[in-house]
Structure formats: structure tokens, C-alpha cells
């Protein structure tokens, strides 16, 4: 399993203006082959901070996601606002077990 985790720091106005584009990319991505989980979450204590979390079956399915039309549209939407910073990390998982 591959995990992509990170953040986008936007202005509060920027966050509001891309909400529809974010919803569109999330819904389309969740239908992709190999997508286990795909989520953006606005941080409740830091205005404009969006936390990104993705789980993929493989690097190949993640690569296909990156080449999709809905990701291209998402990238275009991000160009229209002020992104203060962004950070994404790819994590390759070798073992998963329940945590109680």
C-alpha cells in the first residue's frame, strides 16, 4: 500500500474559492481503480490549512491518478489562488494491523 500525506496552506479566501474543485477531484478520485481512501480536511484550529491523506493499492495506480483529467483540473484550480505552501510525502507501507 502507498500512502500520500501532506498539507496545503491557503488563505481562507483561497480555501473557499476552491471548495467546488476540491469536491470534484475527491469524488472522481474515489472512483479510480486502486484508490483505497482519498480525503482533504480543513484543519479546525489553523485557518486555511488543508490536510491531505490518500491510500493507494500500488505506485502504478497512484501514477495513473496523477495523469488523470480530474487531477489536471485540480492543478489548474490551485493556480488560480494563493497557495502559501504545500508539502506531500509518499510512504510505502509494508505491514498494516488493527490498532486498539
C-alpha positions as CSV (number, residue, x, y, z in Angstrom):
1,X,0.0,0.0,0.0
2,X,1.1,3.5,-0.8
3,X,0.1,6.5,1.5
4,X,0.4,10.1,0.3
5,X,0.1,12.6,3.2
6,X,0.6,16.3,3.4
7,X,-0.7,19.8,3.7
8,X,-1.7,22.8,1.6
9,X,-1.6,26.2,3.3
10,X,-4.1,28.5,1.6
11,X,-5.6,31.9,2.5
12,X,-9.1,31.5,3.9
13,X,-10.4,33.2,0.8
14,X,-8.4,30.7,-1.3
15,X,-9.9,27.8,0.6
16,X,-13.5,29.0,0.0
17,X,-12.8,29.6,-3.7
18,X,-11.6,26.0,-4.5
19,X,-14.1,24.1,-2.4
20,X,-16.1,23.0,-5.5
21,X,-12.9,22.0,-7.4
22,X,-11.7,20.0,-4.3
23,X,-15.1,18.2,-4.1
24,X,-14.9,17.3,-7.8
25,X,-11.4,15.8,-7.6
26,X,-12.2,13.9,-4.4
27,X,-15.4,12.3,-5.9
28,X,-13.7,11.4,-9.2
29,X,-10.6,10.0,-7.5
30,X,-12.6,7.8,-5.1
31,X,-14.0,6.1,-8.2
32,X,-10.5,5.3,-9.6
33,X,-9.1,1.8,-9.7
34,X,-6.6,1.3,-6.9
35,X,-7.9,4.2,-4.7
36,X,-8.5,2.9,-1.2
37,X,-9.0,6.3,0.5
38,X,-8.8,9.9,-0.7
39,X,-9.5,12.8,1.7
40,X,-8.9,16.5,2.2
41,X,-9.7,18.0,5.6
42,X,-9.7,21.6,6.7
43,X,-7.8,22.0,10.0
44,X,-10.2,23.2,12.7
45,X,-7.5,25.2,14.5
46,X,-5.3,26.6,11.7
47,X,-7.2,28.8,9.2
48,X,-6.5,27.9,5.6
49,X,-4.7,24.7,6.4
50,X,-5.8,21.6,4.4
51,X,-4.6,18.2,5.4
52,X,-4.3,15.7,2.5
53,X,-4.5,11.9,3.0
54,X,-4.5,9.2,0.3
55,X,-4.2,5.4,0.3
56,X,-3.4,3.6,-2.9
57,X,-3.1,-0.1,-3.8
58,X,0.2,0.5,-5.7
59,X,2.6,3.1,-7.2
60,X,1.1,2.2,-10.6
61,X,-2.4,3.2,-9.6
62,X,-1.1,6.4,-7.9
63,X,0.8,7.2,-11.1
64,X,-2.4,6.8,-13.2
65,X,-4.2,9.1,-10.8
66,X,-1.6,11.8,-11.3
67,X,-2.2,11.6,-15.1
68,X,-6.0,11.8,-14.8
69,X,-8.1,14.7,-16.3
70,X,-9.6,15.5,-12.9
71,X,-6.2,15.9,-11.3
72,X,-5.2,18.2,-14.2
73,X,-8.3,20.3,-13.5
74,X,-7.5,20.4,-9.7
75,X,-4.0,21.6,-10.5
76,X,-5.5,24.4,-12.7
77,X,-7.8,25.4,-9.9
78,X,-4.8,25.7,-7.5
79,X,-3.1,28.0,-9.9
80,X,-6.0,30.5,-9.6
81,X,-5.4,31.1,-5.8
82,X,-2.6,31.9,-3.5
83,X,-1.1,28.7,-2.2
84,X,1.2,29.8,0.6
85,X,2.9,26.4,0.9
86,X,2.4,22.7,0.1
87,X,4.0,19.5,1.2
88,X,3.3,15.9,0.2
89,X,5.1,12.8,1.3
90,X,4.9,9.3,-0.2
91,X,5.0,6.5,2.3
92,X,5.3,2.8,1.3
93,X,3.6,0.6,3.8
94,X,4.9,-2.9,4.3
95,X,2.5,-4.0,7.1
96,X,-0.9,-3.0,8.4
97,X,-2.6,-4.3,11.5
98,X,-5.5,-3.2,13.7
99,X,-4.7,-0.8,16.5
100,X,-6.7,-1.0,19.6
